[in-house]
Amino acid sequence: MSRDSFRQSIFDVIELITQMQLRTSSKRLILEYFNMSAGQSSRERARIAIERYSQKELPPRAEIIERNKENRLTRLDRLVLTMEVEADRFDKEPE
């Protein structure tokens, strides 16, 4: 089930950034971007796919962590952190 929740977390980030609900064809394209990306982990590959599709740069993890310490997380920060947790779970899942 973590594969589905991981995919949905990627889509949630993109929908927030683009302020549009994704169509099935867009979701397929995003997954293709993910599968073709050169990142070492699912977290990196998801960031690459999100940035490629949305044409927007995600906030760096260090910035999100700093805002978290200051209790100033944005909705995007929360969604990115959720996506990263899901990516880590996905990577740990046996094939």
C-alpha positions as a printed NumPy array, in Angstrom:
array([[  0.   ,   0.   ,   0.   ],
       [  2.919,   2.348,   0.508],
       [  3.451,   2.524,  -3.254],
       [  0.002,   4.05 ,  -3.689],
       [  0.415,   6.454,  -0.776],
       [  3.849,   7.447,  -2.08 ],
       [  2.462,   8.166,  -5.545],
       [ -0.417,  10.131,  -4.057],
       [  1.996,  12.2  ,  -1.974],
       [  3.842,  13.193,  -5.171],
       [  0.566,  14.145,  -6.834],
       [ -0.517,  16.141,  -3.753],
       [  2.639,  18.266,  -3.905],
       [  2.168,  18.962,  -7.604],
       [ -1.525,  19.773,  -7.231],
       [ -0.707,  22.32 ,  -4.545],
       [  2.045,  23.896,  -6.639],
       [ -0.011,  24.034,  -9.835],
       [ -3.328,  24.709,  -8.087],
       [ -4.945,  22.193, -10.434],
       [ -6.244,  18.673, -10.067],
       [ -4.148,  16.227, -12.072],
       [ -5.641,  14.219, -14.879],
       [ -4.821,  10.559, -15.37 ],
       [ -2.558,  11.367, -18.321],
       [ -0.629,  13.883, -16.198],
       [ -0.182,  11.322, -13.448],
       [  1.216,   8.842, -15.959],
       [  3.664,  11.454, -17.239],
       [  4.799,  12.292, -13.693],
       [  5.392,   8.606, -12.964],
       [  7.371,   8.34 , -16.184],
       [  9.489,  11.313, -15.073],
       [ 10.004,   9.553, -11.737],
       [ 11.002,   6.263, -13.347],
       [ 13.412,   7.943, -15.761],
       [ 15.066,  10.27 , -13.234],
       [ 18.673,   9.728, -12.227],
       [ 18.235,  10.185,  -8.48 ],
       [ 19.767,   7.641,  -6.099],
       [ 16.723,   7.361,  -3.818],
       [ 12.984,   7.584,  -4.316],
       [ 13.07 ,  10.866,  -2.399],
       [ 15.505,  12.369,  -4.926],
       [ 13.674,  10.886,  -7.893],
       [ 10.343,  12.271,  -6.645],
       [ 11.818,  15.753,  -6.214],
       [ 13.22 ,  15.595,  -9.756],
       [  9.875,  14.46 , -11.185],
       [  7.945,  17.139,  -9.271],
       [ 10.283,  19.912, -10.348],
       [ 10.359,  18.716, -13.938],
       [  6.579,  18.551, -14.191],
       [  5.758,  21.735, -12.268],
       [  8.729,  23.782, -13.493],
       [  9.073,  25.001,  -9.881],
       [ 11.929,  24.346,  -7.507],
       [ 10.977,  22.697,  -4.231],
       [ 12.322,  24.192,  -1.021],
       [ 15.518,  22.432,   0.045],
       [ 15.169,  19.962,   2.9  ],
       [ 17.465,  22.055,   5.112],
       [ 15.145,  25.067,   4.758],
       [ 12.098,  22.984,   5.602],
       [ 13.814,  21.57 ,   8.677],
       [ 14.813,  25.072,   9.788],
       [ 11.229,  26.336,   9.384],
       [ 10.021,  23.302,  11.324],
       [ 12.32 ,  24.219,  14.231],
       [ 10.825,  27.71 ,  14.171],
       [  7.275,  26.316,  13.904],
       [  6.751,  28.07 ,  10.54 ],
       [  5.998,  25.2  ,   8.159],
       [  3.928,  26.037,   5.108],
       [  1.397,  23.678,   3.573],
       [  3.914,  22.923,   0.814],
       [  6.572,  22.13 ,   3.427],
       [  4.223,  19.668,   5.11 ],
       [  3.357,  17.966,   1.841],
       [  7.024,  17.707,   0.856],
       [  7.879,  16.17 ,   4.233],
       [  5.013,  13.701,   3.869],
       [  6.248,  12.79 ,   0.381],
       [  9.766,  12.231,   1.744],
       [  8.498,   9.964,   4.542],
       [  6.478,   7.99 ,   1.99 ],
       [  9.541,   7.773,  -0.287],
       [ 11.631,   6.376,   2.557],
       [  8.94 ,   3.781,   3.313],
       [  8.76 ,   2.884,  -0.362],
       [ 12.532,   2.352,  -0.513],
       [ 12.413,   0.044,   2.518],
       [  9.589,  -2.072,   1.104],
       [ 10.627,  -5.542,  -0.063],
       [ 10.127,  -6.136,  -3.766]])
